[in-house]
Amino acid sequence: MKYLILGKDGQLSREFIKKLENKKENFKAFNHKECDISDLNKVLQVVDDYKPDIILNCAAYNLVDLAEKNFFDAYKTNALGVKNLLLASEKQNAFLITYSTDYVFDGTKENGLYTEEDETNPLNEYGKSKLTGEKWILESSYEKFLIFRTSWVYGEGKQNFIYKLLQWAKNNEYLKIAYDEISVPTSTKTIVEITLKAIENRLTGLYHLTNSGYASRYEWAKKVFDIKNINKFIKPVSSEIFNLPAKRPKFSAMSNEKIKYLLNIEIKNWEEELEEVLVL
């Protein structure tokens, strides 16, 4: 089995590389400079040269606030890039795996967690770009794909809430964290393990892939500080006070019941997973 990883420098691809090296699998990984997925010719050339069985798209434009004014950049990677990988996958008959977001939802659901059957309605340009990427695949006739919607992803890298939180803690006497944004903190470790299990089980389609349970950003921050023994005051505040360019859903927690059922697995609660990851 040959794996092609796009977005080599990101936190998710780092976890895949670590796991595939441990499993002694054949893989090649490319960063944005080596293979910009918005460049169809480059994508076709890389796929044609390596001839992978599985394409793991870990490339993403995930600067949520900047996407409001740089929509074309977000669209190029999150939508057009996915379309290009779809075309290359079809040509090579490779299995395509890509990742989307809970920000495809508007946060207005009141009766339970978001399921794969719920209607999408993104509030920001980042969510729109990700949803367009999903649609390119779902509306095509190609069936060898997996789309995983994830949320509040953290792992080895700087582009995640935990890294930023720890930096804020170093530089501030106390912190203000939103109590009214709620979703599911999800580790790259969980995402990689379940992705590989889904591949083994020949699963196809769109699924929600998160740790279990849900939390506010405030609760998440408190738990990080508890685990790390950081004694800093965190004040719970409304997200409105930050006046950020991109509107975010207030409650976008997704249910992982479907993938748990199909793979016959349990998925750790976000708190248990966080403790394991941060203690290591």
GUGU-747505 format. One record per residue: residue number from 1; residue in three letters; x, y, z of N, C-alpha, C in turn. Coordinates in Angstrom, 3 decimals, decimal comma. Example, Ala and Ser with C-alpha at 12.3 -4.5 7.8 and 13.67 -1.06 7.14 Angstrom:
2
   n res   n.east  n.north     n.up  ca.east ca.north    ca.up   c.east  c.north     c.up
   1 ALA   13,190   -5,690    7,800   12,300   -4,500    7,800   13,200   -3,300    7,800
   2 SER   12,850   -2,250    7,080   13,670   -1,060    7,140   12,900    0,030    7,870
END
This chain:
280
   n res   n.east  n.north     n.up  ca.east ca.north    ca.up   c.east  c.north     c.up
   1 MET    0,853   -1,199    0,000    0,000    0,000    0,000    0,885    1,244    0,000
   2 LYS    0,650    2,142   -0,946    1,436    3,381   -1,037    0,552    4,580   -0,700
   3 TYR    1,031    5,395    0,249    0,299    6,576    0,694    0,985    7,838    0,176
   4 LEU    0,184    8,766   -0,317    0,671   10,093   -0,667    0,052   11,084    0,307
   5 ILE    0,913   11,853    1,001    0,435   12,834    1,988    0,689   14,239    1,453
   6 LEU   -0,369   15,039    1,395   -0,234   16,449    1,008   -0,389   17,312    2,255
   7 GLY    0,393   18,405    2,318    0,348   19,275    3,489    1,300   18,795    4,562
   8 LYS    2,488   18,423    4,154    3,482   17,769    5,026    3,804   18,536    6,313
   9 ASP    3,742   19,848    6,281    4,175   20,635    7,436    3,105   20,830    8,512
  10 GLY    1,896   20,364    8,260    0,801   20,567    9,207    0,784   19,548   10,331
  11 GLN   -0,017   19,833   11,377   -0,054   18,965   12,557   -0,654   17,588   12,256
  12 LEU   -1,630   17,536   11,345   -2,253   16,250   11,025   -1,292   15,367   10,225
  13 SER   -0,615   15,955    9,234    0,319   15,165    8,429    1,488   14,661    9,280
  14 ARG    1,932   15,462   10,249    3,017   15,012   11,139    2,629   13,731   11,875
  15 GLU    1,365   13,701   12,315    0,881   12,509   13,024    0,795   11,315   12,079
  16 PHE    0,341   11,545   10,846    0,301   10,464    9,853    1,702    9,934    9,564
  17 ILE    2,655   10,844    9,380    4,031   10,438    9,071    4,594    9,569   10,195
  18 LYS    4,381   10,001   11,442    4,847    9,239   12,598    4,235    7,830   12,605
  19 LYS    2,938    7,774   12,378    2,213    6,494   12,434    2,633    5,571   11,286
  20 LEU    2,735    6,120   10,072    3,084    5,293    8,912    4,531    4,816    8,988
  21 GLU    5,409    5,639    9,571    6,794    5,203    9,784    6,836    4,041   10,768
  22 ASN    6,058    4,135   11,846    6,003    3,057   12,842    5,476    1,759   12,246
  23 LYS    4,513    1,907   11,334    3,915    0,728   10,694    4,730    0,230    9,503
  24 LYS    5,836    0,966    9,201    6,719    0,645    8,065    5,964    0,586    6,730
  25 GLU    5,051    1,542    6,571    4,292    1,662    5,323    5,072    2,520    4,320
  26 ASN    4,794    2,307    3,053    5,393    3,134    2,008    4,606    4,431    1,881
  27 PHE    5,292    5,561    1,954    4,594    6,833    1,770    5,562    7,899    1,275
  28 LYS    4,988    8,916    0,666    5,721   10,123    0,315    4,901   11,302    0,796
  29 ALA    5,573   12,328    1,311    4,863   13,506    1,818    5,411   14,755    1,132
  30 PHE    4,495   15,654    0,764    4,854   16,891    0,083    4,287   18,085    0,825
  31 ASN    5,085   19,149    0,963    4,559   20,378    1,544    4,002   21,287    0,444
  32 HIS    3,535   22,465    0,849    2,881   23,380   -0,098    3,805   23,787   -1,234
  33 LYS    5,072   24,035   -0,913    6,024   24,448   -1,964    6,291   23,325   -2,952
  34 GLU    6,352   22,110   -2,429    6,649   20,952   -3,282    5,450   20,535   -4,128
  35 CYS    4,264   20,714   -3,576    3,042   20,403   -4,334    1,883   21,248   -3,825
  36 ASP    1,632   22,352   -4,527    0,492   23,219   -4,233   -0,738   22,554   -4,839
  37 ILE   -1,660   22,114   -3,991   -2,788   21,328   -4,519   -3,746   22,151   -5,382
  38 SER   -3,589   23,489   -5,368   -4,434   24,305   -6,250   -3,891   24,319   -7,677
  39 ASP   -2,712   23,730   -7,896   -2,081   23,635   -9,221   -2,354   22,245   -9,794
  40 LEU   -3,340   22,163  -10,675   -3,771   20,860  -11,201   -2,628   20,110  -11,884
  41 ASN   -1,845   20,814  -12,703   -0,754   20,138  -13,416    0,244   19,510  -12,452
  42 LYS    0,565   20,234  -11,388    1,510   19,712  -10,394    0,930   18,499   -9,676
  43 VAL   -0,340   18,588   -9,313   -1,004   17,473   -8,633   -0,996   16,231   -9,526
  44 LEU   -1,376   16,410  -10,785   -1,402   15,279  -11,725   -0,013   14,675  -11,899
  45 GLN    1,004   15,538  -11,962    2,380   15,066  -12,147    2,847   14,244  -10,935
  46 VAL    2,597   14,777   -9,719    3,010   14,089   -8,498    2,305   12,738   -8,370
  47 VAL    1,009   12,718   -8,621    0,235   11,477   -8,508    0,654   10,483   -9,578
  48 ASP    0,897   10,976  -10,781    1,307   10,101  -11,893    2,688    9,502  -11,639
  49 ASP    3,589   10,310  -11,065    4,951    9,828  -10,797    4,976    8,782   -9,687
  50 TYR    4,239    9,040   -8,596    4,303    8,160   -7,437    3,311    6,998   -7,495
  51 LYS    2,215    7,211   -8,179    1,158    6,195   -8,315    0,704    5,628   -6,952
  52 PRO    0,163    6,497   -6,099   -0,263    6,040   -4,771   -1,558    5,237   -4,825
  53 ASP   -1,742    4,394   -3,825   -3,032    3,709   -3,652   -3,987    4,610   -2,872
  54 ILE   -3,407    5,392   -1,953   -4,213    6,244   -1,069   -3,631    7,651   -1,045
  55 ILE   -4,499    8,642   -1,217   -4,095   10,042   -1,135   -4,698   10,636    0,135
  56 LEU   -3,831   11,124    1,021   -4,273   11,753    2,268   -4,108   13,263    2,131
  57 ASN   -5,221   13,965    2,022   -5,152   15,418    1,867   -5,175   16,094    3,235
  58 CYS   -3,984   16,417    3,733   -3,871   17,148    4,999   -3,580   18,624    4,747
  59 ALA   -3,576   19,030    3,483   -3,364   20,441    3,148   -4,652   21,203    3,412
  60 ALA   -4,531   22,377    4,023   -5,726   23,172    4,311   -5,362   24,631    4,536
  61 TYR   -6,252   25,507    4,134   -6,175   26,910    4,535   -7,112   27,031    5,723
  62 ASN   -6,546   27,167    6,930   -7,405   27,165    8,120   -7,272   28,437    8,957
  63 LEU   -6,899   29,534    8,313   -6,844   30,833    8,998   -8,239   31,459    8,900
  64 VAL   -9,077   31,106    9,852  -10,514   31,389    9,764  -10,809   32,880    9,581
  65 ASP  -10,160   33,722   10,352  -10,435   35,162   10,255   -9,863   35,778    8,980
  66 LEU   -8,660   35,361    8,605   -8,058   35,901    7,372   -8,848   35,497    6,131
  67 ALA   -9,519   34,349    6,205  -10,311   33,883    5,059  -11,435   34,852    4,701
  68 GLU  -11,853   35,686    5,660  -12,924   36,650    5,369  -12,502   37,648    4,292
  69 LYS  -11,226   38,048    4,308  -10,776   38,977    3,260   -9,945   38,277    2,184
  70 ASN   -9,385   37,108    2,518   -8,591   36,355    1,536   -9,362   35,119    1,085
  71 PHE  -10,627   35,334    0,719  -11,464   34,174    0,396  -10,882   33,354   -0,748
  72 PHE  -10,285   34,030   -1,721   -9,759   33,290   -2,873   -8,660   32,315   -2,448
  73 ASP   -7,820   32,726   -1,491   -6,760   31,834   -1,010   -7,357   30,606   -0,324
  74 ALA   -8,376   30,842    0,513   -9,047   29,727    1,190   -9,713   28,804    0,169
  75 TYR  -10,374   29,399   -0,802  -11,091   28,628   -1,822  -10,114   27,802   -2,663
  76 LYS   -8,952   28,405   -2,997   -7,959   27,714   -3,838   -7,520   26,395   -3,209
  77 THR   -7,276   26,423   -1,896   -6,808   25,205   -1,225   -7,958   24,293   -0,827
  78 ASN   -8,974   24,845   -0,168  -10,024   24,019    0,444  -11,076   23,520   -0,536
  79 ALA  -11,211   24,181   -1,672  -12,217   23,768   -2,652  -11,556   23,305   -3,948
  80 LEU  -10,871   24,241   -4,624  -10,225   23,903   -5,898   -9,184   22,804   -5,708
  81 GLY   -8,413   22,898   -4,629   -7,397   21,877   -4,345   -8,013   20,497   -4,201
  82 VAL   -9,145   20,429   -3,522   -9,844   19,146   -3,347  -10,346   18,620   -4,688
  83 LYS  -10,849   19,527   -5,523  -11,308   19,115   -6,863  -10,140   18,546   -7,673
  84 ASN   -8,990   19,201   -7,587   -7,810   18,720   -8,317   -7,391   17,331   -7,844
  85 LEU   -7,423   17,126   -6,536   -7,069   15,813   -5,994   -8,091   14,746   -6,397
  86 LEU   -9,340   15,157   -6,494  -10,383   14,243   -6,955  -10,102   13,795   -8,391
  87 LEU   -9,765   14,759   -9,265   -9,457   14,440  -10,667   -8,247   13,507  -10,760
  88 ALA   -7,225   13,787   -9,963   -6,016   12,956   -9,967   -6,315   11,561   -9,411
  89 SER   -7,165   11,494   -8,387   -7,534   10,197   -7,804   -8,278    9,341   -8,821
  90 GLU   -9,208    9,969   -9,535   -9,958    9,245  -10,572   -9,022    8,704  -11,649
  91 LYS   -8,091    9,537  -12,069   -7,136    9,150  -13,127   -6,271    7,974  -12,681
  92 GLN   -5,867    7,994  -11,417   -4,979    6,964  -10,869   -5,750    5,808  -10,240
  93 ASN   -7,079    5,969  -10,082   -7,920    5,015   -9,357   -7,438    4,858   -7,909
  94 ALA   -7,055    5,994   -7,321   -6,574    6,003   -5,933   -7,726    6,345   -4,997
  95 PHE   -7,531    5,985   -3,725   -8,530    6,268   -2,695   -8,223    7,636   -2,104
  96 LEU   -9,180    8,557   -2,146   -8,961    9,926   -1,681   -9,568   10,138   -0,292
  97 ILE   -8,754   10,679    0,612   -9,242   11,027    1,950   -8,961   12,500    2,196
  98 THR   -9,992   13,236    2,595   -9,818   14,661    2,853  -10,588   15,047    4,121
  99 TYR  -10,279   16,217    4,657  -10,821   16,623    5,958  -11,572   17,942    5,853
 100 SER  -12,745   17,968    6,481  -13,567   19,170    6,490  -13,733   19,629    7,940
 101 THR  -14,796   20,340    8,226  -14,889   21,054    9,503  -16,315   21,132   10,044
 102 ASP  -16,414   21,333   11,358  -17,720   21,580   11,982  -18,265   22,953   11,589
 103 TYR  -17,409   23,822   11,023  -17,851   25,165   10,637  -18,712   25,167    9,374
 104 VAL  -19,061   23,984    8,872  -20,061   23,921    7,797  -21,468   24,098    8,380
 105 PHE  -21,581   24,065    9,722  -22,868   24,235   10,390  -22,997   25,642   10,982
 106 ASP  -24,252   26,072   11,202  -24,471   27,441   11,701  -24,669   27,522   13,219
 107 GLY  -24,744   26,365   13,894  -24,836   26,371   15,351  -26,232   26,548   15,913
 108 THR  -27,253   26,487   15,068  -28,611   26,742   15,562  -29,367   25,469   15,962
 109 LYS  -28,776   24,296   15,759  -29,462   23,061   16,151  -29,634   23,026   17,666
 110 GLU  -30,821   22,669   18,126  -31,104   22,696   19,560  -31,276   21,312   20,176
 111 ASN  -31,580   20,320   19,338  -31,899   19,003   19,882  -30,780   18,006   19,562
 112 GLY  -29,685   18,096   20,303  -28,608   17,119   20,136  -27,430   17,621   19,316
 113 LEU  -26,475   16,706   19,139  -25,262   17,015   18,385  -25,552   16,944   16,886
 114 TYR  -24,712   17,607   16,110  -24,872   17,568   14,653  -24,515   16,187   14,110
 115 THR  -25,378   15,666   13,241  -25,115   14,390   12,567  -24,814   14,649   11,093
 116 GLU  -24,397   13,598   10,417  -24,058   13,701    8,988  -25,285   14,055    8,148
 117 GLU  -26,479   13,808    8,695  -27,714   14,072    7,942  -28,206   15,516    8,100
 118 ASP  -27,637   16,262    9,025  -28,094   17,631    9,268  -27,708   18,574    8,132
 119 GLU  -28,576   19,566    7,952  -28,351   20,547    6,880  -27,168   21,458    7,224
 120 THR  -26,364   21,741    6,197  -25,222   22,638    6,388  -25,635   24,086    6,109
 121 ASN  -24,942   25,007    6,772  -25,195   26,435    6,544  -24,040   27,238    7,160
 122 PRO  -22,867   27,248    6,489  -21,701   27,913    7,080  -21,893   29,412    7,264
 123 LEU  -21,334   29,921    8,374  -21,467   31,341    8,698  -20,285   32,171    8,207
 124 ASN  -19,180   31,502    7,871  -17,979   32,242    7,463  -17,391   31,682    6,168
 125 GLU  -16,450   32,435    5,615  -15,883   32,076    4,309  -15,061   30,789    4,387
 126 TYR  -14,394   30,588    5,495  -13,642   29,344    5,684  -14,585   28,139    5,588
 127 GLY  -15,696   28,197    6,329  -16,680   27,112    6,289  -17,243   26,902    4,897
 128 LYS  -17,479   28,009    4,181  -17,999   27,921    2,811  -16,993   27,241    1,882
 129 SER  -15,711   27,585    2,043  -14,689   26,987    1,179  -14,575   25,483    1,436
 130 LYS  -14,660   25,084    2,697  -14,592   23,662    3,042  -15,817   22,906    2,503
 131 LEU  -16,983   23,514    2,624  -18,210   22,890    2,144  -18,173   22,729    0,627
 132 THR  -17,614   23,707   -0,073  -17,489   23,598   -1,537  -16,608   22,410   -1,894
 133 GLY  -15,509   22,219   -1,146  -14,651   21,050   -1,366  -15,399   19,743   -1,165
 134 GLU  -16,205   19,683   -0,113  -17,045   18,493    0,118  -17,941   18,223   -1,084
 135 LYS  -18,585   19,292   -1,565  -19,572   19,138   -2,647  -18,939   18,664   -3,945
 136 TRP  -17,717   19,146   -4,229  -17,028   18,668   -5,437  -16,963   17,148   -5,444
 137 ILE  -16,676   16,566   -4,275  -16,541   15,108   -4,189  -17,903   14,426   -4,190
 138 LEU  -18,806   14,907   -3,340  -20,101   14,245   -3,175  -20,951   14,292   -4,446
 139 GLU  -20,762   15,332   -5,245  -21,557   15,474   -6,472  -20,886   14,812   -7,680
 140 SER  -19,701   14,246   -7,489  -19,033   13,539   -8,587  -19,520   12,088   -8,606
 141 SER  -19,119   11,354   -9,627  -19,515    9,942   -9,723  -18,473    9,031   -9,076
 142 TYR  -17,373    9,619   -8,608  -16,287    8,814   -8,023  -16,680    8,349   -6,622
 143 GLU  -16,422    7,092   -6,327  -16,902    6,523   -5,061  -15,794    6,156   -4,084
 144 LYS  -14,542    6,237   -4,527  -13,433    5,821   -3,647  -12,928    7,024   -2,848
 145 PHE  -13,697    7,418   -1,845  -13,319    8,589   -1,062  -13,834    8,477    0,369
 146 LEU  -13,180    9,248    1,241  -13,661    9,483    2,604  -13,529   10,964    2,889
 147 ILE  -14,602   11,564    3,375  -14,556   12,942    3,868  -14,814   12,871    5,366
 148 PHE  -13,888   13,402    6,143  -14,061   13,438    7,590  -14,223   14,880    8,047
 149 ARG  -15,341   15,168    8,689  -15,494   16,475    9,338  -14,903   16,372   10,751
 150 THR  -13,989   17,279   11,048  -13,338   17,281   12,351  -13,615   18,612   13,053
 151 SER  -13,190   18,721   14,302  -13,391   19,989   15,007  -12,290   20,229   16,032
 152 TRP  -11,934   21,486   16,199  -10,983   21,922   17,232   -9,788   20,972   17,327
 153 VAL   -9,131   20,795   16,185   -8,038   19,825   16,076   -6,774   20,362   16,759
 154 TYR   -6,119   19,493   17,515   -4,851   19,868   18,138   -3,864   18,715   18,010
 155 GLY   -2,600   19,073   17,916   -1,539   18,077   17,801   -0,201   18,777   17,858
 156 GLU    0,795   18,175   17,228    2,148   18,722   17,250    2,254   19,861   16,236
 157 GLY    2,240   21,082   16,710    2,307   22,240   15,824    1,822   23,496   16,502
 158 LYS    1,854   24,595   15,759    1,514   25,905   16,339    0,134   26,405   15,937
 159 GLN   -0,465   25,766   14,931   -1,747   26,262   14,436   -2,903   25,565   15,148
 160 ASN   -2,915   25,687   16,492   -4,038   25,107   17,239   -4,234   25,892   18,533
 161 PHE   -5,396   25,725   19,129   -5,800   26,497   20,303   -4,884   26,264   21,503
 162 ILE   -4,440   25,021   21,697   -3,627   24,719   22,877   -2,289   25,450   22,816
 163 TYR   -1,643   25,416   21,666   -0,361   26,129   21,526   -0,548   27,618   21,816
 164 LYS   -1,597   28,193   21,213   -1,853   29,624   21,408   -2,169   29,931   22,877
 165 LEU   -2,961   29,059   23,489   -3,332   29,231   24,897   -2,093   29,274   25,788
 166 LEU   -1,159   28,350   25,562    0,057   28,295   26,382    0,939   29,520   26,150
 167 GLN    0,921   30,040   24,915    1,660   31,280   24,639    1,015   32,461   25,373
 168 TRP   -0,318   32,531   25,320   -1,034   33,608   26,025   -0,734   33,557   27,531
 169 ALA   -0,666   32,334   28,073   -0,417   32,163   29,503    0,962   32,705   29,898
 170 LYS    1,926   32,562   29,000    3,281   33,068   29,280    3,308   34,598   29,301
 171 ASN    2,464   35,186   28,449    2,577   36,629   28,207    1,520   37,492   28,888
 172 ASN    0,596   36,864   29,627   -0,500   37,628   30,242   -0,704   37,243   31,705
 173 GLU   -1,120   38,235   32,479   -1,371   38,005   33,904   -2,599   37,122   34,103
 174 TYR   -3,613   37,320   33,267   -4,808   36,472   33,293   -5,362   36,399   31,865
 175 LEU   -6,282   35,470   31,630   -6,801   35,246   30,279   -8,308   35,394   30,237
 176 LYS   -8,808   35,806   29,080  -10,247   35,825   28,818  -10,526   34,794   27,716
 177 ILE  -11,388   33,842   28,026  -11,702   32,775   27,068  -13,219   32,641   26,946
 178 ALA  -13,667   32,414   25,719  -15,106   32,356   25,434  -15,773   31,146   26,086
 179 TYR  -16,899   31,412   26,738  -17,701   30,337   27,329  -18,840   29,911   26,402
 180 ASP  -19,085   30,709   25,338  -20,274   30,466   24,500  -19,934   29,948   23,103
 181 GLU  -18,734   29,414   22,929  -18,394   28,657   21,713  -18,181   27,228   22,160
 182 ILE  -18,968   26,318   21,611  -18,939   24,926   22,077  -18,771   23,967   20,904
 183 SER  -17,785   23,076   21,036  -17,562   22,046   20,028  -16,811   20,885   20,686
 184 VAL  -16,039   20,134   19,905  -15,347   18,958   20,449  -13,841   19,043   20,192
 185 PRO  -13,034   19,271   21,226  -11,581   19,182   21,044  -11,210   17,784   20,554
 186 THR  -10,416   17,713   19,496  -10,117   16,425   18,855   -8,629   16,339   18,533
 187 SER   -7,998   15,258   18,956   -6,549   15,118   18,753   -6,235   14,552   17,371
 188 THR   -5,076   14,942   16,857   -4,617   14,372   15,574   -4,409   12,865   15,733
 189 LYS   -4,058   12,429   16,933   -3,859   10,992   17,197   -5,158   10,223   16,941
 190 THR   -6,270   10,750   17,477   -7,573   10,118   17,252   -7,910   10,101   15,760
 191 ILE   -7,701   11,226   15,090   -8,042   11,332   13,659   -7,257   10,313   12,834
 192 VAL   -5,952   10,207   13,093   -5,103    9,296   12,319   -5,485    7,843   12,578
 193 GLU   -5,668    7,486   13,840   -6,011    6,092   14,167   -7,319    5,661   13,503
 194 ILE   -8,317    6,532   13,554   -9,624    6,162   13,004   -9,605    6,210   11,475
 195 THR   -8,871    7,141   10,907   -8,731    7,179    9,447   -8,143    5,865    8,939
 196 LEU   -7,068    5,403    9,559   -6,414    4,166    9,108   -7,317    2,953    9,319
 197 LYS   -8,088    2,970   10,395   -9,048    1,878   10,638  -10,157    1,895    9,581
 198 ALA  -10,603    3,097    9,200  -11,635    3,225    8,163  -11,120    2,705    6,816
 199 ILE   -9,844    2,981    6,524   -9,233    2,486    5,281   -9,194    0,960    5,304
 200 GLU   -8,752    0,391    6,419   -8,689   -1,074    6,563  -10,052   -1,712    6,344
 201 ASN  -11,096   -1,028    6,821  -12,460   -1,567    6,718  -13,169   -1,167    5,416
 202 ARG  -12,424   -0,541    4,506  -12,947   -0,137    3,183  -14,194    0,745    3,280
 203 LEU  -14,207    1,573    4,286  -15,315    2,523    4,448  -15,226    3,608    3,383
 204 THR  -16,373    4,067    2,909  -16,409    5,209    1,991  -17,528    6,155    2,442
 205 GLY  -17,445    7,415    2,009  -18,508    8,372    2,316  -18,040    9,498    3,215
 206 LEU  -19,027   10,187    3,817  -18,761   11,344    4,676  -19,118   11,001    6,118
 207 TYR  -18,201   11,309    7,044  -18,413   10,994    8,453  -17,901   12,115    9,349
 208 HIS  -18,466   12,186   10,544  -17,956   13,083   11,579  -16,923   12,317   12,396
 209 LEU  -15,729   12,905   12,512  -14,644   12,235   13,218  -14,120   13,170   14,314
 210 THR  -14,579   12,939   15,519  -14,170   13,757   16,666  -13,979   12,849   17,869
 211 ASN  -13,329   13,370   18,892  -13,396   12,688   20,177  -14,832   12,778   20,693
 212 SER  -15,117   12,111   21,791  -16,488   12,081   22,314  -16,718   13,227   23,306
 213 GLY  -18,009   13,554   23,503  -18,385   14,637   24,399  -18,282   15,985   23,705
 214 TYR  -18,329   17,056   24,484  -18,177   18,411   23,931  -17,831   19,364   25,064
 215 ALA  -17,342   20,544   24,686  -16,900   21,504   25,701  -16,920   22,911   25,131
 216 SER  -16,938   23,889   26,029  -16,739   25,272   25,597  -15,231   25,529   25,519
 217 ARG  -14,856   26,601   24,857  -13,427   26,955   24,817  -12,907   27,200   26,242
 218 TYR  -13,757   27,794   27,076  -13,389   28,050   28,472  -13,095   26,739   29,204
 219 GLU  -13,987   25,752   29,063  -13,789   24,457   29,729  -12,529   23,759   29,221
 220 TRP  -12,294   23,879   27,934  -11,109   23,284   27,317   -9,833   23,919   27,899
 221 ALA   -9,829   25,243   27,946   -8,668   25,968   28,485   -8,418   25,588   29,947
 222 LYS   -9,492   25,516   30,738   -9,379   25,143   32,155   -8,753   23,755   32,307
 223 LYS   -9,197   22,834   31,455   -8,682   21,461   31,514   -7,199   21,423   31,137
 224 VAL   -6,796   22,182   30,135   -5,386   22,245   29,742   -4,541   22,744   30,915
 225 PHE   -5,006   23,807   31,561   -4,266   24,375   32,691   -4,198   23,396   33,863
 226 ASP   -5,293   22,672   34,106   -5,304   21,660   35,174   -4,235   20,598   34,916
 227 ILE   -4,215   20,088   33,679   -3,271   19,028   33,315   -1,833   19,530   33,394
 228 LYS   -1,630   20,753   32,944   -0,278   21,327   32,891    0,141   22,008   34,213
 229 ASN   -0,760   21,987   35,188   -0,496   22,652   36,481   -0,112   24,125   36,305
 230 ILE   -0,873   24,805   35,468   -0,644   26,236   35,254   -1,632   27,005   36,127
 231 ASN   -1,102   27,807   36,995   -1,955   28,533   37,935   -2,210   29,959   37,427
 232 LYS   -3,102   30,058   36,469   -3,462   31,362   35,904   -4,982   31,500   35,908
 233 PHE   -5,450   32,678   36,237   -6,895   32,914   36,263   -7,422   33,024   34,838
 234 ILE   -8,528   32,313   34,579   -9,202   32,416   33,281  -10,606   32,955   33,517
 235 LYS  -10,893   34,070   32,914  -12,224   34,653   33,045  -13,097   34,202   31,871
 236 PRO  -14,258   33,578   32,141  -15,173   33,208   31,050  -15,884   34,451   30,518
 237 VAL  -15,806   34,663   29,211  -16,413   35,852   28,597  -17,200   35,457   27,350
 238 SER  -18,057   36,351   26,904  -18,772   36,132   25,649  -17,806   36,297   24,478
 239 SER  -17,942   35,461   23,467  -17,079   35,545   22,278  -17,256   36,875   21,557
 240 GLU  -18,400   37,534   21,799  -18,675   38,811   21,122  -17,620   39,883   21,446
 241 ILE  -17,015   39,808   22,629  -16,081   40,875   23,025  -14,807   40,889   22,183
 242 PHE  -14,508   39,762   21,522  -13,285   39,704   20,713  -13,467   40,359   19,344
 243 ASN  -14,735   40,521   18,941  -15,041   41,217   17,688  -14,217   40,689   16,509
 244 LEU  -14,189   39,390   16,353  -13,381   38,760   15,296  -14,042   38,917   13,930
 245 PRO  -13,250   38,986   12,869  -13,811   39,179   11,520  -14,783   38,069   11,090
 246 ALA  -14,444   36,813   11,438  -15,280   35,677   11,007  -16,292   35,308   12,085
 247 LYS  -17,535   35,194   11,675  -18,589   34,747   12,596  -18,447   33,235   12,781
 248 ARG  -18,555   32,777   14,013  -18,438   31,351   14,304  -19,741   30,813   14,881
 249 PRO  -20,038   29,532   14,605  -21,228   28,937   15,226  -21,021   28,821   16,730
 250 LYS  -22,082   29,090   17,509  -21,957   29,019   18,962  -21,904   27,560   19,445
 251 PHE  -22,656   26,686   18,778  -22,667   25,270   19,176  -22,532   24,422   17,912
 252 SER  -21,338   23,874   17,695  -21,123   23,084   16,474  -20,600   21,686   16,786
 253 ALA  -20,876   21,206   18,007  -20,427   19,867   18,400  -21,088   18,803   17,524
 254 MET  -20,264   17,872   17,031  -20,755   16,834   16,115  -20,765   15,469   16,796
 255 SER  -21,701   14,645   16,375  -21,813   13,284   16,885  -20,902   12,349   16,087
 256 ASN  -20,159   11,489   16,798  -19,319   10,492   16,124  -19,954    9,100   16,144
 257 GLU  -21,252    9,048   16,457  -21,934    7,751   16,621  -21,897    6,894   15,359
 258 LYS  -22,015    7,522   14,196  -22,097    6,758   12,938  -20,801    5,989   12,684
 259 ILE  -19,666    6,673   12,808  -18,400    5,985   12,529  -18,064    4,977   13,625
 260 LYS  -18,451    5,281   14,863  -18,249    4,325   15,956  -19,008    3,026   15,668
 261 TYR  -20,236    3,179   15,202  -21,081    2,011   14,916  -20,511    1,189   13,754
 262 LEU  -20,142    1,874   12,667  -19,673    1,162   11,470  -18,328    0,472   11,688
 263 LEU  -17,480    1,066   12,515  -16,171    0,456   12,776  -16,164   -0,394   14,046
 264 ASN  -17,298   -0,375   14,765  -17,432   -1,152   15,997  -16,329   -0,803   16,997
 265 ILE  -16,206    0,503   17,263  -15,152    0,988   18,157  -15,734    1,958   19,191
 266 GLU  -14,945    2,223   20,213  -15,223    3,317   21,127  -14,233    4,435   20,815
 267 ILE  -14,648    5,675   21,009  -13,737    6,811   20,821  -13,645    7,548   22,141
 268 LYS  -12,425    7,799   22,581  -12,211    8,410   23,897  -12,880    9,767   24,013
 269 ASN  -13,369   10,044   25,228  -13,879   11,367   25,559  -12,761   12,387   25,401
 270 TRP  -13,104   13,606   25,024  -12,095   14,633   24,754  -11,180   14,881   25,951
 271 GLU  -11,743   14,774   27,194  -10,936   15,035   28,394   -9,886   13,943   28,608
 272 GLU  -10,311   12,707   28,435   -9,391   11,579   28,610   -8,281   11,635   27,555
 273 GLU   -8,667   11,932   26,332   -7,678   12,009   25,234   -6,697   13,158   25,464
 274 LEU   -7,225   14,306   25,898   -6,386   15,469   26,154   -5,339   15,153   27,214
 275 GLU   -5,789   14,466   28,266   -4,872   14,112   29,361   -3,747   13,211   28,837
 276 GLU   -4,115   12,224   28,028   -3,110   11,303   27,478   -2,095   12,036   26,592
 277 VAL   -2,605   12,905   25,738   -1,735   13,616   24,796   -0,814   14,592   25,524
 278 LEU   -1,357   15,362   26,464   -0,558   16,393   27,127    0,414   15,855   28,162
 279 VAL    0,122   14,686   28,709    0,998   14,096   29,727    2,212   13,433   29,070
 280 LEU    2,066   13,006   27,831    3,167   12,337   27,121    4,355   13,249   26,969
END
